[in-house]
Amino acid sequence: MNLFGFEVKVFFCVNKNEVTAYAWHYTEEKAKKHLEKIRTFHNLEGKIIRSDTLEEWLYNELQKVVLKGRKFILPQLEYKNKIVYERIIEIPKGRTATYTEIARKSGVKYTQMLITLLRNPFQVLVPCHRLVTQKGTLMGFYPLGIEVKKTLLKIEGVIS
């Protein structure tokens, strides 16, 4: 799958015909391993699959969030620390928030919030790329790296 100029491999966790999570990486092995960590963290059930149809769905959803600024709606599941994802979804396209702000607004300890971000079941749809440090600098973007984060923020007009 082409993610705004980066070629990634994607796996989906599907339960009762609903995507409950996905993970991507530069290799199939790492993408699948990352999805297993997400699934375990959130105690998700379902099959892990690759699917051209779901990649097309994901591509379209990414266009809506990154290019059009629409807010993604999380599935009605009890994700661990779901409040963190809900607060991040509130950050509008073209804007950023700090990691500290999100921890405070969600009521989740900072270190636990960081772990929650590492296990984001809908990375980019839950736009954690819009998070910056208190100094306004960019910090990590697991598992794809900071260059992907920079590209997403450029597309959204946050940085030039």
Phi and psi in degrees as GROMACS dihedral restraints (atoms count N, CA, C in turn):
[ dihedral_restraints ]
;  ai    aj    ak    al  type     phi  dphi    fc
    3     4     5     6     1   -94.7    20    10
    4     5     6     7     1   116.9    20    10
    6     7     8     9     1  -105.5    20    10
    7     8     9    10     1    87.2    20    10
    9    10    11    12     1    48.8    20    10
   10    11    12    13     1    45.9    20    10
   12    13    14    15     1   100.0    20    10
   13    14    15    16     1    -4.2    20    10
   15    16    17    18     1  -113.7    20    10
   16    17    18    19     1   126.7    20    10
   18    19    20    21     1   -85.5    20    10
   19    20    21    22     1   118.4    20    10
   21    22    23    24     1  -128.7    20    10
   22    23    24    25     1   157.3    20    10
   24    25    26    27     1  -101.5    20    10
   25    26    27    28     1   137.2    20    10
   27    28    29    30     1  -125.8    20    10
   28    29    30    31     1   137.2    20    10
   30    31    32    33     1  -122.1    20    10
   31    32    33    34     1   147.3    20    10
   33    34    35    36     1  -119.6    20    10
   34    35    36    37     1   143.8    20    10
   36    37    38    39     1  -100.6    20    10
   37    38    39    40     1   122.0    20    10
   39    40    41    42     1  -125.1    20    10
   40    41    42    43     1   130.8    20    10
   42    43    44    45     1  -133.6    20    10
   43    44    45    46     1   121.9    20    10
   45    46    47    48     1    53.1    20    10
   46    47    48    49     1    48.2    20    10
   48    49    50    51     1    63.1    20    10
   49    50    51    52     1    19.6    20    10
   51    52    53    54     1  -120.1    20    10
   52    53    54    55     1   133.2    20    10
   54    55    56    57     1   -73.7    20    10
   55    56    57    58     1   120.4    20    10
   57    58    59    60     1  -104.6    20    10
   58    59    60    61     1   -13.2    20    10
   60    61    62    63     1  -174.3    20    10
   61    62    63    64     1   162.3    20    10
   63    64    65    66     1  -148.7    20    10
   64    65    66    67     1   163.8    20    10
   66    67    68    69     1  -146.9    20    10
   67    68    69    70     1   147.6    20    10
   69    70    71    72     1  -134.0    20    10
   70    71    72    73     1   158.5    20    10
   72    73    74    75     1  -163.0    20    10
   73    74    75    76     1   179.3    20    10
   75    76    77    78     1   -80.4    20    10
   76    77    78    79     1   -16.2    20    10
   78    79    80    81     1  -127.3    20    10
   79    80    81    82     1   152.6    20    10
   81    82    83    84     1   -59.9    20    10
   82    83    84    85     1   -44.1    20    10
   84    85    86    87     1   -58.6    20    10
   85    86    87    88     1   -46.1    20    10
   87    88    89    90     1   -70.9    20    10
   88    89    90    91     1   -35.2    20    10
   90    91    92    93     1   -64.1    20    10
   91    92    93    94     1   -45.2    20    10
   93    94    95    96     1   -66.1    20    10
   94    95    96    97     1   -41.6    20    10
   96    97    98    99     1   -62.3    20    10
   97    98    99   100     1   -42.0    20    10
   99   100   101   102     1   -64.6    20    10
  100   101   102   103     1   -40.8    20    10
  102   103   104   105     1   -64.7    20    10
  103   104   105   106     1   -36.3    20    10
  105   106   107   108     1   -60.8    20    10
  106   107   108   109     1   -40.8    20    10
  108   109   110   111     1   -65.1    20    10
  109   110   111   112     1   -41.3    20    10
  111   112   113   114     1   -62.6    20    10
  112   113   114   115     1   -47.0    20    10
  114   115   116   117     1   -60.9    20    10
  115   116   117   118     1   -43.3    20    10
  117   118   119   120     1   -66.2    20    10
  118   119   120   121     1   -46.4    20    10
  120   121   122   123     1   -56.7    20    10
  121   122   123   124     1   -42.6    20    10
  123   124   125   126     1   -96.0    20    10
  124   125   126   127     1     0.4    20    10
  126   127   128   129     1    55.8    20    10
  127   128   129   130     1    48.2    20    10
  129   130   131   132     1   -89.2    20    10
  130   131   132   133     1   141.2    20    10
  132   133   134   135     1  -102.8    20    10
  133   134   135   136     1   163.6    20    10
  135   136   137   138     1   127.6    20    10
  136   137   138   139     1   174.2    20    10
  138   139   140   141     1   -90.8    20    10
  139   140   141   142     1   146.4    20    10
  141   142   143   144     1   -98.8    20    10
  142   143   144   145     1   123.3    20    10
  144   145   146   147     1  -139.5    20    10
  145   146   147   148     1   163.0    20    10
  147   148   149   150     1  -107.9    20    10
  148   149   150   151     1   145.1    20    10
  150   151   152   153     1  -157.6    20    10
  151   152   153   154     1   124.7    20    10
  153   154   155   156     1   -63.8    20    10
  154   155   156   157     1   -38.0    20    10
  156   157   158   159     1   -63.1    20    10
  157   158   159   160     1   -44.0    20    10
  159   160   161   162     1   -71.0    20    10
  160   161   162   163     1   -31.6    20    10
  162   163   164   165     1   -63.9    20    10
  163   164   165   166     1   -38.1    20    10
  165   166   167   168     1   -65.4    20    10
  166   167   168   169     1   -43.5    20    10
  168   169   170   171     1   -57.2    20    10
  169   170   171   172     1   -47.3    20    10
  171   172   173   174     1   -63.1    20    10
  172   173   174   175     1   -44.3    20    10
  174   175   176   177     1   -55.5    20    10
  175   176   177   178     1   -47.0    20    10
  177   178   179   180     1   -64.5    20    10
  178   179   180   181     1   -40.3    20    10
  180   181   182   183     1   -65.6    20    10
  181   182   183   184     1   -39.7    20    10
  183   184   185   186     1   -62.6    20    10
  184   185   186   187     1   -39.6    20    10
  186   187   188   189     1   -60.9    20    10
  187   188   189   190     1   -43.5    20    10
  189   190   191   192     1   -62.9    20    10
  190   191   192   193     1   -43.5    20    10
  192   193   194   195     1   -76.6    20    10
  193   194   195   196     1   -51.6    20    10
  195   196   197   198     1   -78.5    20    10
  196   197   198   199     1   -43.9    20    10
  198   199   200   201     1   -88.8    20    10
  199   200   201   202     1   -37.5    20    10
  201   202   203   204     1  -101.3    20    10
  202   203   204   205     1   -12.6    20    10
  204   205   206   207     1    78.1    20    10
  205   206   207   208     1    17.7    20    10
  207   208   209   210     1   -73.7    20    10
  208   209   210   211     1   152.8    20    10
  210   211   212   213     1   -92.4    20    10
  211   212   213   214     1   131.1    20    10
  213   214   215   216     1   -74.9    20    10
  214   215   216   217     1   143.2    20    10
  216   217   218   219     1  -105.8    20    10
  217   218   219   220     1   117.7    20    10
  219   220   221   222     1   -66.8    20    10
  220   221   222   223     1   146.9    20    10
  222   223   224   225     1   -59.3    20    10
  223   224   225   226     1   154.3    20    10
  225   226   227   228     1   -78.1    20    10
  226   227   228   229     1    65.7    20    10
  228   229   230   231     1  -124.4    20    10
  229   230   231   232     1   161.5    20    10
  231   232   233   234     1   -94.5    20    10
  232   233   234   235     1    78.8    20    10
  234   235   236   237     1   -69.2    20    10
  235   236   237   238     1   144.8    20    10
  237   238   239   240     1   -62.2    20    10
  238   239   240   241     1   130.4    20    10
  240   241   242   243     1    55.3    20    10
  241   242   243   244     1    38.5    20    10
  243   244   245   246     1   -53.3    20    10
  244   245   246   247     1   -30.6    20    10
  246   247   248   249     1   -57.5    20    10
  247   248   249   250     1   -32.4    20    10
  249   250   251   252     1   -62.1    20    10
  250   251   252   253     1   -47.4    20    10
  252   253   254   255     1   -65.0    20    10
  253   254   255   256     1   -39.2    20    10
  255   256   257   258     1   -63.3    20    10
  256   257   258   259     1   -39.0    20    10
  258   259   260   261     1   -68.8    20    10
  259   260   261   262     1   -38.0    20    10
  261   262   263   264     1   -67.2    20    10
  262   263   264   265     1   -38.6    20    10
  264   265   266   267     1   -60.7    20    10
  265   266   267   268     1   -27.1    20    10
  267   268   269   270     1   -71.1    20    10
  268   269   270   271     1   -16.9    20    10
  270   271   272   273     1   -71.9    20    10
  271   272   273   274     1   118.0    20    10
  273   274   275   276     1   -71.7    20    10
  274   275   276   277     1   155.4    20    10
  276   277   278   279     1   -54.4    20    10
  277   278   279   280     1   137.9    20    10
  279   280   281   282     1    85.4    20    10
  280   281   282   283     1     3.4    20    10
  282   283   284   285     1  -126.5    20    10
  283   284   285   286     1   164.3    20    10
  285   286   287   288     1  -131.9    20    10
  286   287   288   289     1   165.9    20    10
  288   289   290   291     1  -138.4    20    10
  289   290   291   292     1   162.2    20    10
  291   292   293   294     1   -91.1    20    10
  292   293   294   295     1   156.8    20    10
  294   295   296   297     1   -57.5    20    10
  295   296   297   298     1   -40.7    20    10
  297   298   299   300     1   -62.8    20    10
  298   299   300   301     1   -42.4    20    10
  300   301   302   303     1   -58.6    20    10
  301   302   303   304     1   -46.4    20    10
  303   304   305   306     1   -65.7    20    10
  304   305   306   307     1   -40.6    20    10
  306   307   308   309     1   -60.6    20    10
  307   308   309   310     1   -45.9    20    10
  309   310   311   312     1   -64.8    20    10
  310   311   312   313     1   -48.2    20    10
  312   313   314   315     1   -64.8    20    10
  313   314   315   316     1   -29.8    20    10
  315   316   317   318     1   -90.5    20    10
  316   317   318   319     1   -16.0    20    10
  318   319   320   321     1    74.0    20    10
  319   320   321   322     1    19.5    20    10
  321   322   323   324     1  -106.5    20    10
  322   323   324   325     1   135.8    20    10
  324   325   326   327     1   -56.2    20    10
  325   326   327   328     1   144.6    20    10
  327   328   329   330     1   -52.0    20    10
  328   329   330   331     1   -50.4    20    10
  330   331   332   333     1   -64.8    20    10
  331   332   333   334     1   -37.2    20    10
  333   334   335   336     1   -69.0    20    10
  334   335   336   337     1   -34.9    20    10
  336   337   338   339     1   -63.8    20    10
  337   338   339   340     1   -41.5    20    10
  339   340   341   342     1   -61.4    20    10
  340   341   342   343     1   -41.3    20    10
  342   343   344   345     1   -63.3    20    10
  343   344   345   346     1   -41.5    20    10
  345   346   347   348     1   -60.3    20    10
  346   347   348   349     1   -39.3    20    10
  348   349   350   351     1   -66.0    20    10
  349   350   351   352     1   -36.6    20    10
  351   352   353   354     1   -63.6    20    10
  352   353   354   355     1   -22.0    20    10
  354   355   356   357     1  -112.2    20    10
  355   356   357   358     1    27.7    20    10
  357   358   359   360     1   -58.4    20    10
  358   359   360   361     1   117.5    20    10
  360   361   362   363     1   -76.2    20    10
  361   362   363   364     1   -10.7    20    10
  363   364   365   366     1  -139.5    20    10
  364   365   366   367     1    59.1    20    10
  366   367   368   369     1   -55.9    20    10
  367   368   369   370     1   137.0    20    10
  369   370   371   372     1    79.4    20    10
  370   371   372   373     1   -43.1    20    10
  372   373   374   375     1   -65.5    20    10
  373   374   375   376     1   -40.3    20    10
  375   376   377   378     1   -93.1    20    10
  376   377   378   379     1   100.0    20    10
  378   379   380   381     1   -76.4    20    10
  379   380   381   382     1    67.9    20    10
  381   382   383   384     1   -66.7    20    10
  382   383   384   385     1   -12.4    20    10
  384   385   386   387     1   -67.0    20    10
  385   386   387   388     1   -13.1    20    10
  387   388   389   390     1   -87.2    20    10
  388   389   390   391     1     6.9    20    10
  390   391   392   393     1   -95.8    20    10
  391   392   393   394     1   137.3    20    10
  393   394   395   396     1  -132.3    20    10
  394   395   396   397     1   168.2    20    10
  396   397   398   399     1   -74.3    20    10
  397   398   399   400     1   172.5    20    10
  399   400   401   402     1   -62.1    20    10
  400   401   402   403     1   -25.5    20    10
  402   403   404   405     1   -84.6    20    10
  403   404   405   406     1    -2.9    20    10
  405   406   407   408     1    86.4    20    10
  406   407   408   409     1     8.2    20    10
  408   409   410   411     1   -89.4    20    10
  409   410   411   412     1   162.2    20    10
  411   412   413   414     1   -85.9    20    10
  412   413   414   415     1   141.2    20    10
  414   415   416   417     1  -131.0    20    10
  415   416   417   418     1   131.8    20    10
  417   418   419   420     1    29.4    20    10
  418   419   420   421     1   165.0    20    10
  420   421   422   423     1  -165.0    20    10
  421   422   423   424     1    76.3    20    10
  423   424   425   426     1   -76.4    20    10
  424   425   426   427     1   135.8    20    10
  426   427   428   429     1  -101.4    20    10
  427   428   429   430     1     3.2    20    10
  429   430   431   432     1   -93.2    20    10
  430   431   432   433     1   -15.9    20    10
  432   433   434   435     1    99.5    20    10
  433   434   435   436     1   164.5    20    10
  435   436   437   438     1   -68.0    20    10
  436   437   438   439     1   -26.1    20    10
  438   439   440   441     1   -64.0    20    10
  439   440   441   442     1   -36.9    20    10
  441   442   443   444     1   -66.0    20    10
  442   443   444   445     1   -43.3    20    10
  444   445   446   447     1   -59.5    20    10
  445   446   447   448     1   -45.9    20    10
  447   448   449   450     1   -59.2    20    10
  448   449   450   451     1   -44.4    20    10
  450   451   452   453     1   -61.3    20    10
  451   452   453   454     1   -44.8    20    10
  453   454   455   456     1   -62.7    20    10
  454   455   456   457     1   -42.0    20    10
  456   457   458   459     1   -68.9    20    10
  457   458   459   460     1   -32.0    20    10
  459   460   461   462     1   -66.7    20    10
  460   461   462   463     1   -45.1    20    10
  462   463   464   465     1   -58.6    20    10
  463   464   465   466     1   -38.6    20    10
  465   466   467   468     1   -83.1    20    10
  466   467   468   469     1    -2.0    20    10
  468   469   470   471     1    80.8    20    10
  469   470   471   472     1    16.5    20    10
  471   472   473   474     1   -80.0    20    10
  472   473   474   475     1   -41.0    20    10
  474   475   476   477     1  -126.5    20    10
  475   476   477   478     1   157.1    20    10
